[in-house]
Amino acid sequence: KREMPSPAPRYEDGVPKDHCHVRCCNEEGEVRPGQRPAFPYAHSTLKSKGLVKRKPVFSYDREHTFSLLQPVFQDLGNGADYERLSEKLQKLFCRVLDSCDLEAVNYNDCESYLDSLLHLCSDITRECTGRTLAQWGVLGEAEAALRQAWLHFVRLIWIRDYDWENLV
């Protein structure tokens, strides 16, 4: 089996992993005073020289992230409903997804993170359907496929493309 090539994340020297480098600008979005900005309003990053602490993406709009679970459970029947998910697990779901970026989870060393995601998926499934992933028959190859899907998620976050930085 051949490994899929994976680019490494691009970190800048002197930038902590829990920070990113954004454009340095004033409150009007000006990099230089008087220069017309592409984005006319901004948070000043002059004091930090463009270095800002990473912020949660999935928790930013938790309701939207939570709503993405709807198609997963909508046609299962037997009372399965994403809206049965407790507030506690909704928050945990977003927090665990965010931790991939905020804690700079390493794609080449993420087994414990993947374990936590699979366990969380099983807990979410139990709350939304009354049965765990194992009780639904998600074992062996099916569990390996889910693990591979989450590994792909980690890879996408881990690459740390500069366009991703602009999202923050």
ABEGO torsion letter per residue (X at the ends): XBBBBBBBBBBBBGBBAABBBBBBBBAAGBABBGBBBABABBBBAAAAGGBBBBBBAAAABAAAAAAAAAAAAAAAEGGBBAAABBAAAAAAAAAAAAAAAAAGBBAABAAAAAAAAAAAAAAAAAAAAGBBAAAAGBBEAAAAAAAAAAAAAAAAAAAGBAAAAAAX
